[in-house]
Amino acid sequence: MKILFAISLLLANAAILRGEQQPSRLALMAQGGKIRVQIVRDGQGANEVIEILQNGKWTGALSTRGFVTRVTSGTPANLQACAIKSLKARKRPAKIVIISNCATGSVQRVLSLTTEPDAISVQVQFTPNPGTVTRSVEDRYVFVPGRRASDTQTSGPVDFVWSQNLKNESDGLIPQWGFKSPVVMLQQGAVLAALMPALATHSEPHLALDLDVTSEAKPWMSYGAVASEPYGHSYFRRSSNSAISTPGKTIDYAYTIVASPQPLKLGYRRIVRRLWQTMGHEALLMSKDLQKNVRQPELETFDEWRREAWIRYADEVYRQVDCPAGGGNCGTLLSNRNYLGYWDKPEEDAWFNSWFQSLRTAYGWYLYGRKTQNADIQRKAESVLTLALQSPQQDGAFPTIYLVSSHRWIKEDGWAGFSDDYHAFCMSWTAYWMLRWAEELTPNRKGEITAFVRRYGDFLVQHQRPSGVIPSWFDAELKPRQEFRDLNAETAGSALLLLRLGEVTGEKTYTDAGTRAMEFVSREVLPRQLWWDFETFKSCARKNFDFYDRVTAQYPQNNLSTMQAAMAYLELYRTSKERKWLQKGSEVLDYLLLTQQVWNPPYFDPKLLGGFTTQNTDAEWSDARQCYAAVLLLDYYKETGEAEYLERAVGAARATFAVAPWENWAHTGFKNEPGSMTGFHWGTGSAMTSVEIMSGTLGDAFVDLRRKHAVGFNGSTLTNLRVSGNTISFEAEAVPKLQELVVRFAGVNQTAQYRIVVNHQAPVIVFGNKLASDGYTLRLDAGN
């Protein structure tokens, strides 16, 4: 074997010597001169440097010595020696082509300019020799700025690092199976560098990203084709037994290097924009059938889902119950769970927690009842509120689970928490929805609701610590549990409630406490993105509270708390009118969006665009939490006018329907299958609630005249919007079942007269006041 290896390497070297004279140095500079690649021959290899223009000087971002592309073959896998055969530059289009011979095949790398000032496109093709067992082919770069020695909870080795999955073994990686928002990136100071896979609808799932901050002299990142395997609940690692090569086939992959000066710790926002621009936007336009269910394809339009959710499913799980405190009309929409985690022993219950929020689902059910003038549905929905208000308070704290058969209140989920403790994250989310009921659905009960929530608000103010943090768990004597006492991201959820309570009551005490809580989040959570909530450690992806990935220099994090932080910053902005809070909230929202799926992988049965994963130590796609994110994104669109937020909101709102009634898809391993069935409030009901909340603004489709944005919402797509004076034109298409769309409008001049042109048909005259109040009903041909 050693003799054969030596001969193949000598032959490769001889081929170089026989060839034409090769240049010793080549450079490729992006249009606008913000990024350049320099390649310098070094013996049989070449050194490659990616540089960015910073303050008028070229600064290194990424580099490699010898060979960017690393090939491993054989059993066990061995790194193969390679030698450059050809190094050429071409002018039209501007590119560099590098051809190398390796012991087990040949590699062609093509680096090309793009229309972006900070991006270089790379295409790689490996042609294996016959009979070769190839384990991996990947491009690996060193991060030139390096790392610092610091490694505390507020200052890490690098200023920013991102990979979708953490490692609990050194050979961990992120397989294509986990490419939700596919990227790895590092930032030190102003220098941002990222590798962004260019994925095709036919991409085979053997591609992988990898990143390492601390194991070698400098951090590195890589992308390519790598054999991998799942292990544990939701981790992935390099496989020592699997091959990626198929006889007679090349191994191909492509990616973009993005590198540029960016604001400190905020370079990820450039990447989030690019992910949607290059992947999500077009995928959304092609996914008007996104809400079609994978197992029941007859469920496709929102009206079909309304009948499924609010008529069939809600009726199935609704129970009228005796009010625990007597009197009134109490009811529940069952979760049929077991608070101790004995899943084979479900029991009739009512859950008011961060996942299964019965008050929120009942809110959506009430909206449907009001829209359809169904008094019985409204009465049943309100009975859930009545039950929640009967939770017995202890100095303001209250239990969040009710067991129907035993007429017993349980403080908190015993499987994903501590059943003997009060949980502030769940209590605050419940109290927040109580206030939403008081303000928006049942103002006649505002006094009763506010009194309940005020007692809880006083409890939070009393137990807020000097730092601004609000402990998560409290025992029977209302002493804070050590876990999450001094540092947690759940504080954002309590801040959200306090800020809303301050607005409702006009009492500054609550607003000040909420502000201090968000100042704590800004100061202690954001520097290293410590999004620690109960799900980070206590759910199915269990780990110790002190877990830390020292290889990638990342802490575990979960996005429930990220969502509530973005909500709280927006609430703080609306309360204070200080734009710094909107700015901070937008930064947090963009970080959250790194967990949103920006494409439809071809190896999964349902369409998954727009859905959300959960955390960096779990693997599920399209988890039901996307219903929360959908409304959040629409709220930020209303404040910022960013069209991307509007489009992402639509994708998030639709995503659950593809996988319902299950909570998510592909939860563990390489499995194209649904996740667990966790009930009405984490799937069909929660998703339909978001649709009811959003439909008042978006209708079936939406046009914002002032901002000149248009989007389809219900099984539809709107494109080519043009607004010229009072003439509005656009193109619309929808799933075949939809023969008409109610198009809602924003930015309407109610005194104007508008001409609406759809699909190049004759214009229709509509008065502004009518357009603002009722929208425009668009009738479609059967072919759309």
WOMO-V55831 format. One record per backbone hydrogen bond with DSSP energy under -0.5 kcal/mol. CO is the residue of the C=O (numbers start at 1). NH is the residue of the N-H. E is the energy in kcal/mol with one decimal. If there is no record, write none. Layout:
co-><CO	CO>
nh-><NH	NH>
e-><E	E>
//
This chain:
co-><1	2	3	4	5	6	7	8	9	10	11	12	13	14	15	24	26	28	30	34	35	36	37	38	39	40	42	44	45	47	48	49	49	50	50	51	52	52	54	57	59	61	62	63	64	65	66	68	68	70	71	72	72	73	78	81	83	86	87	88	90	94	95	96	97	98	99	99	100	101	102	104	105	106	107	108	109	110	110	111	112	114	116	117	118	119	120	121	122	123	124	125	125	126	126	127	129	132	133	134	134	135	136	137	138	139	141	142	142	143	155	157	160	162	169	171	173	174	175	176	178	180	184	185	186	187	187	188	189	190	190	191	192	193	194	195	195	196	197	200	204	204	206	207	208	209	210	212	219	220	221	222	223	224	224	225	227	229	231	235	236	237	246	250	251	253	254	255	256	256	257	257	258	260	263	266	267	267	268	269	270	271	272	273	274	275	275	276	279	280	281	282	284	287	289	296	296	298	299	301	302	303	304	305	306	306	307	307	308	309	311	312	313	314	317	319	321	323	330	332	332	334	337	338	339	339	341	342	348	348	350	351	355	356	356	357	357	358	359	360	361	362	363	364	365	366	367	368	369	370	373	374	375	376	377	378	379	380	381	381	382	383	383	384	385	387	388	392	393	394	397	400	401	402	402	403	403	404	408	410	410	411	418	419	419	422	422	423	424	425	426	427	428	429	430	431	432	433	434	435	436	437	437	442	443	445	446	447	448	449	450	451	452	453	454	455	456	457	458	459	460	463	465	469	469	472	473	474	475	479	482	484	489	490	490	491	492	493	494	495	496	497	498	499	500	501	502	506	507	507	508	509	510	511	512	513	514	515	516	517	518	519	520	520	521	521	525	525	526	529	530	531	531	532	532	533	533	534	534	535	537	540	544	547	548	549	549	551	551	554	557	558	559	560	561	562	563	564	565	566	567	568	569	570	571	572	573	577	578	578	579	580	581	582	583	584	585	586	587	588	589	591	592	593	595	597	599	601	608	611	612	614	615	616	621	623	623	624	625	625	626	627	628	629	630	631	632	633	634	635	636	637	641	642	642	643	644	645	646	647	648	649	650	651	652	654	654	655	655	656	656	658	659	663	664	665	667	669	671	673	676	676	679	680	680	680	683	684	685	686	687	688	689	690	691	692	694	694	695	698	700	700	701	702	703	703	704	704	709	711	713	715	717	719	722	722	723	724	726	726	727	728	729	730	731	733	735	737	739	741	741	742	742	743	744	746	748	749	750	752	754	754	755	755	756	756	757	758	764	766	767	768	769	770	770	771	776	776	777	778	781	784>
nh-><5	6	7	8	9	10	11	12	13	14	15	16	17	18	19	41	39	37	33	53	30	51	28	49	26	47	45	84	42	40	64	38	51	61	62	36	54	59	57	54	52	144	50	142	48	67	46	70	140	138	80	135	136	78	73	103	101	99	23	97	95	113	90	111	88	109	85	86	107	83	105	129	102	127	100	125	98	112	123	96	121	31	119	34	259	114	257	112	255	110	253	108	127	128	251	106	132	134	74	244	245	227	72	225	70	223	221	63	144	146	152	148	187	185	172	238	175	209	178	179	180	598	195	162	193	159	160	191	265	192	262	188	260	186	258	184	197	256	199	203	206	207	226	176	224	174	222	220	143	212	141	210	139	208	226	137	239	237	235	231	173	229	249	252	126	124	198	122	196	258	120	259	194	192	266	269	270	271	272	273	274	275	276	277	278	279	280	281	283	284	285	286	287	290	292	293	299	300	293	305	306	307	308	309	310	311	311	312	313	314	315	316	317	318	334	332	330	326	321	319	334	680	347	341	414	415	343	345	404	405	402	358	357	353	358	360	361	362	363	364	365	366	367	368	369	370	371	372	374	373	375	378	379	380	381	382	383	384	384	385	386	331	387	388	389	390	391	399	395	397	394	352	410	350	404	407	408	407	403	400	401	400	421	411	412	424	474	427	428	429	430	431	432	433	434	435	436	437	438	439	440	441	442	445	446	449	450	451	452	453	454	455	456	457	458	459	460	461	462	463	464	471	468	465	471	424	481	422	478	475	485	472	492	493	494	495	496	497	498	499	500	501	502	503	504	505	506	508	510	511	512	513	514	515	516	517	518	519	520	521	522	523	524	525	525	526	528	530	529	531	532	533	558	489	490	536	537	537	538	539	543	542	547	556	550	553	554	213	214	549	616	562	563	564	565	566	567	568	569	570	571	572	573	574	575	576	577	579	581	582	583	584	585	586	587	588	589	590	591	592	593	594	595	596	613	610	601	604	611	597	623	559	618	166	665	612	626	627	628	629	630	631	632	633	634	635	636	637	638	639	640	641	643	645	646	647	648	649	650	651	652	653	654	655	656	657	658	658	659	659	660	294	662	624	675	621	619	671	673	666	663	678	682	683	685	686	687	688	689	690	691	692	693	694	695	696	697	698	699	744	713	714	744	711	705	746	708	709	704	702	715	735	733	731	724	729	725	727	728	755	724	757	722	759	719	717	738	739	780	743	778	700	701	776	703	705	750	752	769	768	756	766	728	757	758	764	730	761	756	754	771	772	773	774	775	775	743	778	779	741	784	734>
e-><-2.2	-2.2	-2.3	-2.4	-1.9	-2.3	-2.5	-1.9	-2.2	-2.6	-2.2	-1.4	-2.0	-2.1	-1.1	-2.8	-3.1	-2.8	-2.7	-1.8	-3.0	-2.8	-2.3	-2.4	-2.5	-3.1	-2.0	-3.3	-2.4	-2.6	-2.1	-2.5	-0.6	-3.1	-1.5	-2.2	-0.7	-3.0	-1.8	-3.5	-2.8	-1.8	-3.3	-3.4	-2.2	-1.5	-2.8	-0.5	-2.2	-2.2	-3.3	-2.6	-1.6	-2.6	-2.0	-1.5	-2.9	-2.7	-0.6	-2.8	-2.3	-1.8	-3.0	-2.6	-2.6	-2.9	-3.1	-2.2	-2.7	-2.5	-0.9	-3.1	-3.4	-2.8	-2.9	-2.2	-3.0	-0.5	-2.1	-2.3	-2.5	-0.6	-1.1	-0.6	-2.1	-0.7	-3.1	-2.9	-2.5	-2.5	-2.0	-2.6	-0.5	-0.7	-2.7	-2.0	-1.9	-0.8	-2.2	-2.9	-0.8	-2.0	-2.5	-2.9	-3.4	-2.0	-2.2	-1.8	-0.8	-1.5	-3.2	-2.5	-2.3	-1.8	-1.6	-2.1	-0.6	-2.7	-2.6	-2.1	-1.8	-2.1	-2.1	-2.1	-2.4	-0.9	-1.8	-2.0	-0.6	-0.7	-2.4	-1.9	-1.4	-2.4	-2.3	-1.5	-0.5	-2.2	-0.8	-1.9	-1.8	-0.8	-2.5	-2.6	-1.8	-2.7	-2.5	-2.8	-3.2	-2.6	-2.9	-2.1	-3.2	-2.7	-0.6	-2.9	-2.4	-2.4	-1.9	-2.4	-1.6	-2.5	-2.4	-0.6	-2.7	-2.9	-2.7	-3.1	-2.4	-0.6	-2.3	-0.5	-2.2	-1.8	-2.3	-1.9	-1.2	-1.1	-2.6	-2.1	-1.9	-2.6	-1.6	-2.5	-2.7	-1.4	-1.5	-3.2	-1.8	-2.4	-1.8	-1.4	-1.7	-1.8	-2.1	-0.6	-2.6	-0.9	-2.1	-2.1	-2.5	-2.0	-1.9	-3.1	-2.6	-0.8	-0.9	-2.3	-2.7	-2.2	-0.7	-1.6	-1.7	-1.4	-2.8	-2.3	-0.7	-2.0	-1.9	-2.5	-0.7	-0.5	-1.9	-2.4	-1.9	-0.8	-1.5	-2.3	-1.7	-0.5	-2.6	-2.3	-1.4	-1.4	-1.2	-0.6	-1.9	-2.8	-1.7	-1.8	-2.2	-2.6	-2.1	-2.0	-2.4	-2.7	-2.4	-2.2	-3.2	-0.7	-0.9	-1.8	-2.4	-2.5	-2.7	-2.3	-1.4	-0.8	-1.0	-0.9	-2.1	-1.7	-1.9	-2.2	-2.2	-1.5	-1.5	-0.6	-0.6	-1.8	-3.0	-2.8	-3.2	-1.8	-0.6	-0.7	-1.6	-0.7	-3.1	-1.0	-1.7	-0.8	-2.2	-0.6	-0.7	-0.6	-2.1	-2.5	-3.0	-1.6	-2.2	-2.7	-2.3	-1.7	-1.8	-2.0	-1.7	-2.1	-2.3	-2.4	-2.4	-2.1	-3.2	-2.3	-1.5	-2.6	-3.0	-2.0	-1.6	-2.6	-2.9	-1.7	-1.5	-3.0	-2.7	-1.6	-2.1	-2.4	-2.4	-1.7	-1.1	-0.5	-2.5	-2.5	-0.5	-3.4	-2.8	-2.9	-2.4	-2.5	-1.9	-0.9	-1.7	-1.3	-1.2	-2.4	-2.3	-1.6	-2.6	-2.8	-2.1	-2.7	-2.5	-1.7	-2.4	-2.7	-1.9	-0.6	-0.7	-1.1	-3.1	-1.9	-2.5	-2.3	-2.5	-2.1	-1.9	-2.1	-1.9	-1.9	-2.4	-2.1	-3.2	-0.6	-1.6	-2.1	-0.6	-2.4	-0.9	-1.8	-2.2	-0.7	-2.4	-2.6	-0.8	-1.2	-0.7	-0.8	-3.1	-0.8	-1.3	-1.4	-1.8	-0.6	-1.1	-1.0	-1.5	-2.7	-1.6	-2.2	-1.4	-0.6	-2.2	-1.9	-2.0	-2.3	-2.2	-2.4	-2.7	-1.8	-2.4	-2.6	-2.2	-2.4	-1.9	-2.8	-2.9	-0.6	-1.6	-0.7	-2.5	-2.3	-2.5	-2.4	-1.9	-2.1	-2.7	-2.4	-1.8	-2.4	-1.8	-1.5	-2.4	-1.5	-2.4	-2.5	-0.7	-1.3	-1.7	-3.3	-3.2	-2.5	-0.9	-2.7	-2.5	-0.5	-2.0	-2.0	-1.4	-1.5	-2.2	-1.2	-1.9	-2.8	-1.9	-2.3	-2.0	-2.1	-2.2	-1.3	-2.7	-2.9	-0.6	-0.8	-1.2	-2.3	-2.9	-2.1	-1.8	-2.2	-2.5	-2.4	-2.0	-1.6	-0.6	-1.1	-0.6	-0.9	-0.6	-1.1	-1.8	-2.4	-1.3	-1.6	-2.5	-3.1	-0.7	-1.2	-1.4	-3.0	-2.9	-0.8	-1.4	-0.5	-1.4	-1.1	-2.5	-2.3	-1.8	-1.5	-1.8	-2.3	-2.3	-2.5	-2.5	-0.7	-1.3	-2.8	-2.5	-0.6	-2.6	-2.3	-2.9	-2.3	-0.8	-2.2	-1.5	-1.5	-3.4	-2.9	-1.0	-2.3	-1.9	-2.8	-0.5	-2.6	-0.5	-2.2	-0.5	-2.6	-2.5	-3.2	-2.7	-2.1	-2.4	-2.7	-1.9	-0.9	-3.1	-0.8	-3.6	-3.0	-1.3	-2.5	-2.4	-2.5	-0.9	-1.9	-1.1	-3.0	-0.6	-2.5	-3.4	-0.5	-0.5	-2.0	-2.0	-1.8	-2.8	-3.1	-2.3	-2.5	-1.7	-2.8	-0.7	-0.9	-3.1	-0.7	-0.5	-2.8	-1.8	-1.0>
//
